[in-house]
């Protein structure tokens, strides 16, 4: 494999092969990125909602301090 790539011009190694890889695997790469971004968004929304719930429960039950803090 190394001998095969050694005889090719630089532009085939550094431009041609990556472009072919992106064309062949582009859909897969886009799907994986979409899944990761979607999952990250859901995790962030979950953390915000849980934090808001804890804050509201502490405020309502009086665990968050005096009424002046509200």
C-alpha positions in Angstrom: 0.0 0.0 0.0 2.8 2.4 0.9 4.5 1.6 -2.4 1.3 2.3 -4.3 0.8 5.7 -2.7 4.5 6.6 -3.1 4.2 6.7 -6.9 1.2 9.0 -7.0 1.3 12.8 -7.3 0.8 14.9 -4.2 -2.6 16.2 -5.2 -4.0 12.7 -5.6 -2.9 11.8 -2.0 -3.9 15.0 -0.4 -7.0 16.1 -2.4 -8.3 13.2 -4.5 -8.4 10.4 -1.9 -10.0 12.6 0.8 -12.6 13.9 -1.7 -13.5 10.4 -2.7 -13.8 9.4 1.0 -16.1 12.3 1.6 -18.3 11.4 -1.3 -18.5 7.7 -0.3 -18.8 8.2 3.5 -20.3 11.7 3.5 -23.8 10.6 4.3 -22.5 8.4 7.2 -20.4 11.3 8.6 -23.3 13.7 8.3 -25.6 11.2 10.1 -23.1 10.7 12.9 -22.6 14.5 13.4 -26.4 15.0 13.4 -26.9 12.3 16.0 -24.1 13.7 18.3 -25.4 17.3 18.0 -29.0 16.2 18.6 -27.9 14.2 21.7 -25.8 17.1 23.0 -28.8 19.4 22.6 -31.1 17.1 24.4 -28.6 16.7 27.3 -28.3 20.5 27.6 -32.1 20.9 27.7 -32.4 18.1 30.3 -29.7 19.7 32.5 -31.4 23.1 32.3 -34.9 21.7 33.0 -33.6 19.7 36.0 -31.8 22.8 37.4 -34.9 24.9 37.0 -37.0 22.2 38.7 -34.6 22.0 41.6 -34.6 25.8 41.9 -38.4 26.1 41.9 -38.8 23.3 44.4 -36.2 24.9 46.8 -37.9 28.3 46.5 -41.4 26.9 47.1 -40.5 24.7 50.0 -38.5 27.4 51.7 -35.2 25.6 51.4 -33.7 28.4 49.4 -33.5 31.0 52.1 -35.8 33.7 53.4 -38.7 35.3 51.4 -36.6 38.4 50.7 -34.4 36.3 48.4 -37.4 35.5 46.2 
